[in-house]
Amino acid sequence: MSFGPDDFKALYARSADPWHYETSWYEARKRALTLAALTRERYARAFEPGCSIGVLTAELAARCDVLLAWDTSEAALAAAHGRMAAAGRDADVVTFASGWVPHVWPSGEFDLIVFSEIGYFLSRAQLLEAREHIAESLAPGGELLACHWRHPIQGGELDGDGVHRLLDAIPGLQSVVHHHEADLVIDLWSRVSDSLAQQEGLL
Ligand SMILES: C[S@@+](CC[C@H](N)C(=O)[O-])C[C@H]1O[C@@H](n2cnc3c(N)ncnc32)[C@H](O)[C@@H]1O
């Protein structure tokens, strides 16, 4: 069992900010932990699937030259776009688009993929497909950041720890940051070069 685009359309029809990104201390602290886990001051080209109303996106934009931010919900994307336009600064860094991952995935390489609070909305099979895309599109030296809630997700096949276990098994990734507490888990992996990965048995 997994979720589909209509689930999120209905969710945003009921609430403009279903996870309370704009008001919750838990979310603000989690965002600060997420941003602190990123090892570089700046990234050249980043991808954030499942950007919601763009609260994390706005913070990421300040550290990226180019940021693709996708979501399945048009309502969420409109809010995210409005937030960036109102902020003015960094607005031209972000390209928002509608897309359901892993069925669609952007072309080209990224030196940062932020997979935050989206993995358990995919079935196991969909997450395995997303893993293939991540492995193909992460540039050597690029970073994959994942952050997920650790409690069961009603209607989902995977919980946060299950998502991170599957991401941890992507060949050629090396763990750089692992932070877990009762409610959330954050991991950052770096893609080692193919030659180093072969030497170290990661490929
Ligand atoms: C919990 S929010 C995460 C927001 C942001 N990434 C963060 O961590 O602050 C999940 C968002 O992912 C979107 N979403 C869920 N499954 C998706 C999929 N397969 N493809 C694209 N967007 C998806 C939902 O519409 C929702 O806005």
The ligand as an ORCA input file, in Angstrom:
! r2SCAN-3c Opt
* xyz 0 1
  C       5.932     15.958      4.694
  S       6.065     17.004      3.296
  C       7.853     17.259      3.167
  C       8.245     18.709      2.934
  C       9.737     19.002      2.897
  N      10.462     18.068      2.079
  C      10.296     19.024      4.303
  O      10.876     18.047      4.751
  O      10.143     20.052      4.973
  C       5.821     15.813      1.999
  C       5.484     16.460      0.668
  O       5.788     15.511     -0.347
  C       4.787     15.532     -1.346
  N       4.837     14.184     -1.935
  C       4.504     13.017     -1.341
  N       4.763     11.982     -2.152
  C       5.289     12.527     -3.298
  C       5.776     11.960     -4.501
  N       5.808     10.634     -4.684
  N       6.255     12.800     -5.440
  C       6.258     14.143     -5.256
  N       5.821     14.729     -4.122
  C       5.342     13.928     -3.152
  C       3.497     15.875     -0.627
  O       2.574     16.499     -1.476
  C       4.013     16.808      0.478
  O       3.899     18.158      0.079
*
